[in-house]
Amino acid sequence: QVQLVESGGGLVQAGGSLRLSCAASGRTFSSYAMGWFRQAPGKEREFAAAIRWSSGSTYYADSVKGRFTISRDNAKNTVYLQMNSLKPEDTAVYYCAATNYFLVPAQLMGVERYDYWGQGTQVTVSS
């Protein structure tokens, strides 16, 4: 079993920055990919970024590309999401997720492809 715990959310003004963390425990993660998703009120959960645990290859949604950076610390079993130049439309609950399987890039963007989810952390960007 895998447990994921997010932290680092909060309230920030537009243009500001936040760094989210996702600490993973349970099974080893050398073959997994990790993803960050977000869900705004009244909207479906959407992909933000993903990283392959072993290679460090990263993938981003167009809406966050150039502003968000996903990274991982293998020794700490932790994945980060550095969010810069935040906009009010980035306001959402952010979730980290882990997948058991190798996925091609297009599949990494699919909510249904992930096996484990954290509880979420709220990010609010004021204008």
C-alpha positions as CSV (number, residue, x, y, z in Angstrom):
1,Q,0.0,0.0,0.0
2,V,1.1,3.6,-0.7
3,Q,0.3,6.6,1.4
4,L,0.7,10.2,0.0
5,V,0.6,13.3,2.1
6,E,0.6,16.8,0.5
7,S,1.6,20.0,2.2
8,G,2.5,23.5,1.3
9,G,-0.8,25.0,0.2
10,G,-2.0,28.4,1.3
11,L,-3.2,31.8,0.2
12,V,-0.9,33.9,-2.0
13,Q,-1.3,37.0,-4.1
14,A,-1.3,36.9,-7.9
15,G,2.3,36.8,-9.2
16,G,3.5,35.0,-6.0
17,S,4.9,31.6,-5.5
18,L,4.2,28.4,-3.5
19,R,6.0,25.1,-3.2
20,L,3.9,22.0,-2.6
21,S,5.3,18.8,-1.2
22,C,4.1,15.2,-1.5
23,A,5.6,12.7,0.9
24,A,5.2,9.1,-0.1
25,S,5.5,6.0,2.1
26,G,4.8,2.4,1.8
27,R,6.1,0.5,-1.2
28,T,9.3,1.5,-3.0
29,F,8.9,4.0,-5.9
30,S,11.7,3.4,-8.2
31,S,9.4,2.3,-11.0
32,Y,6.5,4.6,-10.4
33,A,5.5,8.0,-11.8
34,M,4.1,10.7,-9.7
35,G,1.6,13.3,-10.8
36,W,0.1,16.6,-9.6
37,F,-3.5,17.3,-10.4
38,R,-5.8,20.1,-9.4
39,Q,-9.6,20.6,-9.0
40,A,-11.3,23.9,-8.9
41,P,-14.8,24.3,-7.5
42,G,-17.4,23.0,-9.9
43,K,-14.8,21.7,-12.3
44,E,-13.3,18.3,-13.0
45,R,-9.9,17.2,-11.7
46,E,-7.2,18.1,-14.2
47,F,-3.6,17.2,-14.9
48,A,-0.9,19.7,-14.0
49,A,2.4,17.9,-14.0
50,A,4.1,14.5,-13.8
51,I,7.5,13.0,-13.2
52,R,9.0,9.6,-13.7
53,W,10.5,8.5,-10.5
54,S,13.6,6.7,-11.9
55,S,14.5,8.9,-14.9
56,G,13.2,12.3,-13.7
57,S,11.5,13.0,-17.0
58,T,8.9,15.7,-16.6
59,Y,5.6,16.5,-18.3
60,Y,3.4,19.6,-17.9
61,A,-0.1,20.8,-18.9
62,D,0.0,23.7,-21.3
63,S,-1.7,25.9,-18.7
64,V,1.2,25.6,-16.2
65,K,4.2,25.1,-18.5
66,G,6.9,27.7,-17.9
67,R,5.5,28.6,-14.5
68,F,5.4,25.3,-12.6
69,T,8.3,22.9,-12.0
70,I,7.9,19.3,-10.7
71,S,10.9,17.6,-9.1
72,R,11.6,14.7,-6.8
73,D,14.0,13.7,-4.0
74,N,14.5,10.0,-4.2
75,A,16.2,9.8,-0.8
76,K,13.2,11.4,0.8
77,N,10.5,9.8,-1.3
78,T,9.1,13.2,-1.9
79,V,7.8,15.1,-4.9
80,Y,7.6,18.8,-5.2
81,L,5.6,21.3,-7.3
82,Q,7.2,24.7,-7.4
83,M,4.6,27.2,-8.6
84,N,5.7,30.6,-9.7
85,S,3.8,33.5,-11.3
86,L,0.6,32.3,-9.8
87,K,-2.7,33.4,-11.3
88,P,-6.2,33.5,-9.7
89,E,-7.2,30.7,-12.1
90,D,-4.6,28.5,-10.4
91,T,-6.9,28.4,-7.4
92,A,-7.8,24.8,-6.7
93,V,-7.3,21.8,-4.4
94,Y,-4.0,20.2,-5.5
95,Y,-3.6,16.5,-5.3
96,C,-0.6,14.3,-5.8
97,A,-1.0,10.8,-7.2
98,A,1.1,7.7,-7.8
99,T,0.9,5.1,-10.6
100,N,2.1,1.5,-10.4
101,Y,2.6,1.2,-14.1
102,F,4.8,2.6,-16.9
103,L,2.7,5.0,-18.9
104,V,3.4,6.9,-22.1
105,P,3.3,10.7,-21.8
106,A,-0.3,11.0,-22.9
107,Q,-1.4,8.4,-20.4
108,L,0.4,10.3,-17.6
109,M,-2.2,13.0,-18.0
110,G,-5.2,10.8,-17.2
111,V,-6.8,10.9,-13.8
112,E,-7.9,7.3,-14.2
113,R,-4.3,6.0,-14.7
114,Y,-3.3,6.7,-11.1
115,D,-3.6,4.2,-8.3
116,Y,-3.0,6.2,-5.2
117,W,-4.1,9.7,-4.2
118,G,-3.3,12.1,-1.4
119,Q,-5.9,14.1,0.5
120,G,-5.2,17.3,-1.3
121,T,-4.0,20.8,-0.3
122,Q,-5.8,24.1,-1.0
123,V,-4.1,26.7,-3.0
124,T,-5.8,30.1,-3.2
125,V,-4.5,32.9,-5.4
126,S,-6.0,36.3,-4.8
127,S,-6.1,39.0,-7.5
